[in-house]
Amino acid sequence: MQNDRKILILCPLWDSEQYIGQEVQSVVDQTYTNWELLFANDNANQATMDIINDFMAKDSRIRMMGNDTGRHGSHGNYRNLIINADTKNDAYDYYVYMDNDDVWKPDKLEVYVKKAEEVRKEKGENTPICFTCNMEIIDQYGNLIDPDFASSYAYEIKNPIDAFLTHRVFGCNLFIDRKVYFALREVMKDPEFSSGISFDNFTYQMGYALGADLSFIPKVLMSYRRHQSNTTKEAVYKITPSYVFKSIAGIGNVIHNNAYIARDSIDAIDYILKLDIREDKRKELLEVRKGLEEGGIPAMKMWRKYHINCGNTLRTVENWLSLCLGFERKYMNREKYPEL
């Protein structure tokens, strides 16, 4: 494996003194050492800054940039990092997102780079890369909750089109190359770029549009921490009888949420189509866009052609009913439903 492949790790920084030290230490302890860690400081408190300043004093690979863009929160900060992280096309080979509160396994970067080298040896050096990996779930104290999250949540995406109908991509375990990164950057520089687009799902969608290798690594490469400060704390990861009951009782919310994802993906597709992508990918994206926007027959055709699977039977049935029976269509009126 080549250690000359350089990795840039992108991490927004806010008040996270409880967890950030353990997260950064897990990066410092990586077996693969050719990396840099770039923070975007979003007004982090002094306790958090003291921890990061201590790491920066000891390790020149760790550095900091500010955020005076007016874009805040997880998505705004990642957009800031993607746009402003570096200006040289050949500065880094791979890019990784990082949260403030997770813990990486020591071989996370090594496994990713090794897999990327294998893919490029098989498919060619110019093959774009957009990988995801398995995770374990820990609580706020570091106690193990779930040792095999991919199995329990079914978040491995086996059909890339599925990513346009469900949000099952976790930014904290994405690994991309410079082709995907600079395509994201080109699109996100648009002043009108929607702040509502899910950056992690959009990264995966971009990888698909560019013909990237979208390999999933089944090995657990990180501990994903769940606590009340998570931006995804409301997400439901296991299908229980209670979840089924709530889905049936709250079918209006299910339709509303699916419509939100559909509109998010329509916006994502519109941005991607501005790029110079292969004609077959353009055609597929236009078919998906039509199915999402019109529902009904176009949605049924899309569903049948691309064998859509939303991770489990219940989510798939929910999505099929709300989209293909036309229940989401009214939400495509953005003037009437701007809140989506």
ZAMARGU-4260 file (C-alpha; in steps of 0.2 Angstrom, whole numbers, plus 5000, padded with zeros to 4 digits):
<rodrens>
0) 5000/5000/5000 | 5006/5017/4995 | 5008/5029/5010 | 5011/5044/4998 | 4992/5046/4996
5) 4988/5061/5006 | 4971/5062/5015 | 4962/5078/5021 | 4950/5076/5035 | 4937/5089/5036
10) 4928/5093/5053 | 4917/5108/5058 | 4920/5113/5076 | 4908/5119/5089 | 4905/5116/5108
15) 4911/5098/5110 | 4923/5098/5124 | 4916/5082/5131 | 4920/5071/5116 | 4932/5080/5104
20) 4948/5075/5113 | 4944/5057/5111 | 4939/5059/5093 | 4955/5068/5088 | 4966/5056/5098
25) 4958/5042/5088 | 4964/5051/5072 | 4982/5054/5079 | 4983/5036/5083 | 4979/5030/5065
30) 4990/5017/5057 | 4990/5027/5041 | 4999/5043/5045 | 4999/5054/5029 | 4984/5065/5033
35) 4980/5082/5038 | 4965/5087/5049 | 4957/5104/5046 | 4944/5111/5058 | 4932/5125/5053
40) 4929/5134/5070 | 4910/5139/5071 | 4912/5149/5087 | 4917/5134/5098 | 4919/5138/5117
45) 4935/5140/5126 | 4935/5123/5133 | 4934/5115/5116 | 4947/5127/5109 | 4959/5123/5123
50) 4959/5105/5118 | 4961/5108/5100 | 4975/5121/5103 | 4984/5108/5113 | 4983/5095/5099
55) 4989/5108/5086 | 5004/5113/5097 | 5009/5094/5097 | 5005/5089/5079 | 5008/5100/5064
60) 4996/5090/5054 | 4981/5098/5063 | 4976/5115/5059 | 4961/5127/5060 | 4951/5139/5049
65) 4937/5151/5053 | 4920/5152/5047 | 4914/5170/5043 | 4902/5164/5029 | 4886/5166/5038
70) 4883/5147/5035 | 4881/5138/5052 | 4876/5121/5058 | 4882/5104/5052 | 4878/5106/5033
75) 4883/5125/5033 | 4900/5121/5040 | 4904/5106/5029 | 4900/5117/5014 | 4912/5130/5021
80) 4925/5117/5022 | 4922/5109/5005 | 4923/5126/4997 | 4937/5134/5006 | 4948/5119/5012
85) 4962/5120/4999 | 4965/5128/4982 | 4977/5116/4974 | 4969/5102/4963 | 4983/5090/4968
90) 4985/5094/4986 | 4976/5079/4992 | 4971/5062/4985 | 4957/5058/4997 | 4945/5067/5008
95) 4936/5061/5024 | 4922/5070/5034 | 4923/5069/5053 | 4911/5073/5067 | 4915/5080/5084
100) 4910/5065/5095 | 4914/5049/5086 | 4929/5037/5089 | 4939/5030/5074 | 4946/5012/5074
105) 4965/5014/5072 | 4965/5006/5055 | 4951/5016/5047 | 4961/5026/5035 | 4973/5012/5031
110) 4958/5000/5026 | 4950/5014/5016 | 4966/5018/5006 | 4970/5000/5004 | 4953/4997/4996
115) 4955/5012/4985 | 4971/5006/4978 | 4964/4989/4975 | 4949/4997/4966 | 4961/5008/4955
120) 4972/4993/4951 | 4957/4984/4945 | 4947/4998/4937 | 4960/5011/4932 | 4969/5025/4941
125) 4956/5038/4936 | 4941/5028/4944 | 4932/5040/4956 | 4930/5034/4974 | 4916/5036/4986
130) 4916/5023/4999 | 4906/5020/5015 | 4909/5008/5029 | 4901/4998/5044 | 4900/5006/5061
135) 4896/5001/5079 | 4885/5012/5090 | 4891/5019/5107 | 4881/5029/5119 | 4887/5046/5127
140) 4898/5036/5139 | 4906/5025/5126 | 4896/5010/5130 | 4893/4998/5116 | 4874/4999/5110
145) 4875/4990/5093 | 4891/4981/5086 | 4885/4979/5068 | 4875/4995/5063 | 4874/4990/5045
150) 4864/4975/5049 | 4852/4982/5061 | 4849/4998/5051 | 4851/4991/5034 | 4861/5006/5028
155) 4872/4998/5016 | 4866/5005/4999 | 4867/4991/4986 | 4857/5000/4973 | 4864/5018/4971
160) 4847/5025/4965 | 4840/5021/4983 | 4850/5036/4989 | 4838/5047/4980 | 4823/5041/4990
165) 4830/5038/5007 | 4843/5047/5018 | 4854/5032/5023 | 4871/5040/5020 | 4882/5045/5035
170) 4894/5059/5032 | 4906/5053/5046 | 4910/5037/5037 | 4912/5043/5019 | 4929/5042/5010
175) 4930/5051/4993 | 4943/5056/4981 | 4948/5073/4973 | 4936/5070/4958 | 4921/5069/4969
180) 4927/5082/4981 | 4930/5095/4967 | 4914/5091/4959 | 4905/5095/4975 | 4915/5111/4977
185) 4911/5117/4960 | 4892/5115/4963 | 4893/5121/4981 | 4901/5137/4976 | 4885/5143/4968
190) 4878/5157/4979 | 4860/5149/4977 | 4865/5132/4982 | 4851/5126/4993 | 4855/5126/5012
195) 4843/5112/5014 | 4852/5099/5004 | 4859/5085/5015 | 4878/5086/5012 | 4881/5068/5016
200) 4868/5061/5005 | 4873/5073/4991 | 4891/5067/4992 | 4885/5050/4988 | 4873/5055/4975
205) 4888/5065/4967 | 4899/5050/4967 | 4885/5040/4958 | 4883/5053/4945 | 4902/5053/4942
210) 4903/5034/4940 | 4912/5032/4956 | 4916/5015/4964 | 4903/5015/4978 | 4910/5001/4988
215) 4904/4997/5005 | 4917/4990/5018 | 4908/4978/5030 | 4922/4980/5043 | 4918/4991/5058
220) 4929/5006/5056 | 4922/5018/5068 | 4911/5020/5084 | 4896/5032/5080 | 4891/5040/5096
225) 4872/5043/5099 | 4867/5056/5112 | 4854/5070/5114 | 4866/5083/5106 | 4866/5073/5089
230) 4859/5082/5074 | 4852/5065/5070 | 4845/5061/5087 | 4827/5060/5081 | 4831/5047/5068
235) 4824/5029/5070 | 4837/5015/5066 | 4827/5000/5071 | 4810/4994/5065 | 4800/4990/5081
240) 4781/4986/5083 | 4780/5003/5091 | 4788/5011/5075 | 4776/5002/5064 | 4761/5008/5074
245) 4767/5026/5074 | 4770/5025/5055 | 4752/5019/5052 | 4745/5032/5065 | 4755/5046/5058
250) 4755/5042/5039 | 4753/5060/5036 | 4770/5063/5044 | 4777/5049/5034 | 4771/5056/5017
255) 4778/5073/5022 | 4795/5066/5027 | 4796/5056/5011 | 4791/5072/5001 | 4805/5082/5009
260) 4818/5069/5004 | 4810/5069/4986 | 4812/5088/4985 | 4829/5087/4992 | 4834/5074/4979
265) 4826/5084/4965 | 4837/5099/4970 | 4852/5088/4971 | 4849/5081/4954 | 4847/5099/4946
270) 4864/5104/4953 | 4872/5088/4947 | 4865/5090/4930 | 4874/5107/4928 | 4890/5096/4927
275) 4898/5087/4913 | 4893/5070/4917 | 4891/5054/4906 | 4875/5054/4895 | 4869/5037/4903
280) 4870/5045/4920 | 4861/5060/4914 | 4847/5050/4907 | 4845/5040/4923 | 4845/5056/4934
285) 4831/5063/4923 | 4821/5048/4924 | 4823/5048/4943 | 4819/5066/4944 | 4803/5064/4934
290) 4797/5050/4945 | 4801/5060/4961 | 4792/5075/4955 | 4777/5068/4946 | 4774/5052/4957
295) 4761/5040/4950 | 4765/5031/4934 | 4782/5039/4931 | 4787/5034/4949 | 4781/5016/4946
300) 4791/5015/4931 | 4806/5021/4940 | 4803/5010/4954 | 4802/4994/4943 | 4817/4999/4932
305) 4829/5002/4946 | 4822/4990/4959 | 4821/5003/4973 | 4824/4996/4991 | 4823/5008/5005
310) 4833/4997/5017 | 4819/4986/5024 | 4801/4981/5019 | 4792/4993/5029 | 4802/5008/5023
315) 4800/5002/5005 | 4781/5000/5006 | 4779/5017/5015 | 4789/5025/5001 | 4781/5016/4987
320) 4763/5020/4993 | 4767/5039/4997 | 4776/5041/4980 | 4768/5030/4968 | 4750/5033/4973
325) 4753/5052/4971 | 4752/5057/4990 | 4768/5067/4989 | 4764/5076/4973 | 4755/5091/4982
330) 4771/5094/4991 | 4780/5098/4975 | 4771/5115/4975 | 4785/5125/4983 | 4775/5141/4984
335) 4761/5132/4994 | 4773/5121/5005 | 4789/5132/5006 | 4793/5124/5023 | 4800/5108/5015
</rodrens>
